[in-house]
Amino acid sequence: MHKIGILGAAGIAPRSIIQPARRRDDCVIDAVASRRRAAVEDYARLHGITKGYSSYDELLSDPDITIIYNALPPAAHAEWSIKALKAGKHVLCEKPLAMTADEAEVMVEAAGTAGRVLAEAFHDRYHPVFLHLLARKASRALGEIRALRAEFHVDIPFDPHNIRHDPAQGGGAMMDLGCYPLHWLRSFMGQEPEILSAHAELTPLNVDQRMEVAMRFAGGGEAQLVADIASPPFRGLLRVEGEKGAIEVDNPCLPHKGHSIREWFGDSYREFTLAAGTTYDYQLAAFVDAVNNGASLPTGGQDAIGNMKALDATYIASGLRAS
């Protein structure tokens, strides 16, 4: 039985780790840590978690905990994931894995040294909807890939006190949101992109609220990416065009909340959905398998470093970071 500890009394944790763990018989949420004592006590009580720690170090010192779910802001991912790994814990870390590719490389090295599993929480990568896309590509049904487009829009109203608008904490449209469509494109192509250009629309604090990126893959056509935290409503789209046909997926990030797959092949058109569980259930199952049996994960190691390198290159191309 794996006992899981949560770093941060995070709003995402109930759906991303607490509920999926309760649907399994081989792991349990045993502890949560927050530096706000009242908050952690309320959180533990609300979610039926046995232990509530007011220090992250206390949680990492708990000998019963085997898995850490790092739900802290991105600026704290490297520090506390590395500390957890050194404490002998396996780590499932929220996205983006780090603030920079350099940080990600240190984290991956720490996992290797500790002999522990480190994965970035791109839960959508494990869902049957994305596996269907990969199967279509592997079957050569699309033929040569000519063009791709990935968009993700989530309305996050500007608030200077919200960490998702604070670049020092890992905020901004590309870091907070664009890491997903970037990962869709990289995962589908199985290659690292060349960032051709990037244009950012900024908030009054000079934080990107929208990022438009043009990139190119060696094994396919050019790709367009849009990440937007200022234009409701919520929507996500991945479109792939090949010489033999095209595929579109609505809501590739959270397909269990409703999705649509559309396929064009010659004169044939089909629109359908896939019955499946939540992305988070598939992610936790894969992570536990990696911990127990050494199974490889598609969202750890070099993949996580690659996503951060592309994020770094995007911000440099946009002029928001120095090269």
N, C-alpha and C positions, 0 to 999 in steps of 0.2 A: 504493500500500500504506500503510495507516494503522498507525502504531506506537502502541500503547496503553501508558500507564503507570498503575500502581495506587498510589494513596495509601493506605497502611496494609496490613500483612500480614494481611488479614482472612480469617476462616473462610468467609465467604460467597462470596468472589471465585472460587474454583474453579468452582462451578456457575453463578455469575451472569455471569461475564465471561471467565474463562480457557478453559473448555470451549467455550462458544459461539464464541469467536474462533478456536479451532482447527478449528471446523467450517466456517470461511469461508476464502476465498482472497484477500480484500482487506484483511485486518487481522491483526496479530500482537501478542501481549503481549510487549513489549520490555523493560519495567523495572518494578520495584516499589520502594517506599520505606517504611522504618520507622525510627523513632528508636532502635530496638534493633538494633545491628549484627549480633549473633549470630542474632537472629530473622530478619532480612531475608536473611541469607546462607543460612540453612537453608530458608527459604521459597522463595527463588529456585532453589535446587538441587532441592528437592522437585518444583517445578512447571515446571522446565525454562525458567526466565526468564533471559534473557541478562544483564541488569544488575540489581544490587541496591544501592540507595542508602540510606545511614544518615541522610539529611537530606531533608526534603520539598522544600526549595529546590533541592537538587541535581537532583531529578527534574524540577522545573519549568524548570530551566535547560537541560535536555537538548534540543538543537535537533531531534533525530529524532522526538521524541514529538509527536503531533498530537492525541491524545485522552487525557484524564485520566478515570479512574474513581475517584471519591472515595468510599472505603469507610471513612473515619474516623468516629468517633462524631459524632452530630448537632451537638454543641457546637463542632466544628471544621469543619463544612460551609461556613459562610459565609466564614470567613477564608481557607481554602485553595482553595475554588472560585473566589473572587474573584481570588486571586493567580494561579491557573491561567489564568483568562480573560484577565487582564492580560498574562500571558506568551504569549498567542496560542494557547492550547489550547482545544479543545472539551471540555465537561465533562458527564459522566453522573454524577450525584450520588445516592448512596443516600438513601432516605427516612428520616425526614421531611427535606425540603430544608433546613430551617433550624430555629432554636429559636423564632422568632416570625415573624409576617407582616412586620414591619418589616425583619427580616434578609432575608427572601425577596425583598422589593421591591428592596433594594439589590443583591442577587445578580442579579436579572433585569435591572436597569438596567445593571449591569456587563457582562452578556452582550451587551446591545444596543450599548453603547459600543464593545466590543471586536469586534463583528461575529462573534461565535462562538456556537455552539449550547450551550445549557444545558438539561438535562432532568432531571427527578426520576425515580428508578428504580422506578416503579410498573409493573413488567414485565407483570403480569396484564392490564393495560389493552390490551395488544397481541395477546393470544391469541384464537384463533377462538371460544372459549367466551364471552368478553365481547362480542366482535363480534356473536355470535348474539343476545345479549340486546338489544344496541342495534338490531339489525335488526328484532327483534320489536316493539320500541317504535316504531321509525320506520314500520313497516307498519300501525300502529294495531290490531294483532291483540289487544292487551290492552284497548283502549279507554282511557277515562280512568283514570289511576292513582289508586288509593284509599289504599293502605297499602304500606309497605316495611319490611323487617327485615333487618339485617345483623349477623352475629355472627362473632367471631374469637376462638378460645381456643387458647392455646399454653402449655404448662406450663413456666414459668421459675421454678424454686424460689427462694425469697427468699434472697439473699446480699448483704449490705451492701457487698461489694467488687465486685459485678457491675455494670457500667455501665448495664445495662438496668433496674436498680433505683435508679439515681442520677439524680435530676431535673436536676442541674447538667450532666450529660452528655447529656441528652435522653432519659432513661429514664422509666419509668412505662408503665402499660398503654395509655393513650390515645396518647401520642407514639410508643411503640415498635411498638404493634400496631394500635391503633384508627385510625391514619392510613389503613390499608388499607380497612376497611369504610366509613369516611367517604368515601374516594375512590370506592369502588364506587357509593355512593348518589349522590354529586355527579355522577359520570360518567354514570350511567344517566339521571338526571333532566336533566342539562345545565343545571343551575341551582345557585345558592348557597342553602344552607339557613338558616332562622332557628332558632337553638338555643333550645328552649323550656325545657329543664331538663337537669341533669346531676348524677348522684350517684356519688361515688367511695367505694370500700372501700380502706382504707389499710393499708400495712405498718407495722411498728414505727418506720420512719423517715419516716412520713407521706407516702409515695409511693403513688400509685394503683396497686393491683394488679388492680382491676376498675373499669370505668367503664360506667355505663348512661346513655344519652343519648336524649332525645326531641327531635325536630326537625320542621320543617315546610317543605315546598317550595311555592312559589306555584303551580306547575303540577300539583300532585298532592296526595295525602293526606299524612298524618303518617308519620314514619319513626322506627323504634326501632333503636338501635345498642348492641351490647354488645362490649366489649373486655376480655379476661380473661387474665392471665398466671399465675393461681393455681389453675385448675381443669382438670386433664387430663381426657380426652385431647385431642390436637390435633383441632380441627374448625373449619370455616368454613362459613357459610351465607349466601346472599342470597336473599330471597324478595320477590317483587313481586306485588301483587294489583291487578287492574284490573277494570273493570266487565264485561269480556268473558271474563276468565280469570285464571290465575295461573301464575307460573313460579318454580321453586326451583332453585338451583344449589348442590350440595355442593362444597366446596373451590374457590371461585372464585379463590383466591390462587395455588394451585399445581395447576392442573387436569391438567398432564402427569404428576403423581404419582398420579392417580386422581380422577375426578370423576363426577358424575351430574347430568343435567338432567331435571327433571320439569315437565311442562306439563299444565295443566287448561284446556280450552276447551269449555264446555258439558258434554255427556256424554262428551267425548273425554278420554282420559288417555294420555300417552305418557312413557316414561322412556328416556333414551338418553345416549350419550357421543359426543364428536367426536374423530376421529383427528387428531392434530396433534403438532407438535414442542413443545419447551419454551417457556415464557413468555419465558425469557431469550434464546432464539434470535430470536424475533420482535422483542423489544425492541432487540437489537443491530442487526438488519437495518434497523429503522426509524430508529435513531439514525445509522447510517452513511449512509442515504439522505438524512437531513436535512443532514448534513455535506457530502455530495457534491453534492446537487441542490437544497438549500434546501427540502426537503419539510417541511411543518408537522408538529409533534408534539403529541399530546394531553396530554402530561404535563410541559409546560414553561410558561414565561411566566406568564400570568394564571391558568392552572389551578393551578400550584404555589402562587402567592400565595393563591388562593382556599382551597386546602386548609389552609394555615397560618392563615388568618383564622378558619376554622371550628374548628380546633384551639384557637386562642387563646380563642375564644368559649366553647368547651366547658369549658376549665379555669377561666375566669372564672365560668361558671354553676355549677360544682361547688364554688366557694369556695377552690380551691387557688391561684388567682392573683387579684391585685387588678385591678380594671377600669381 
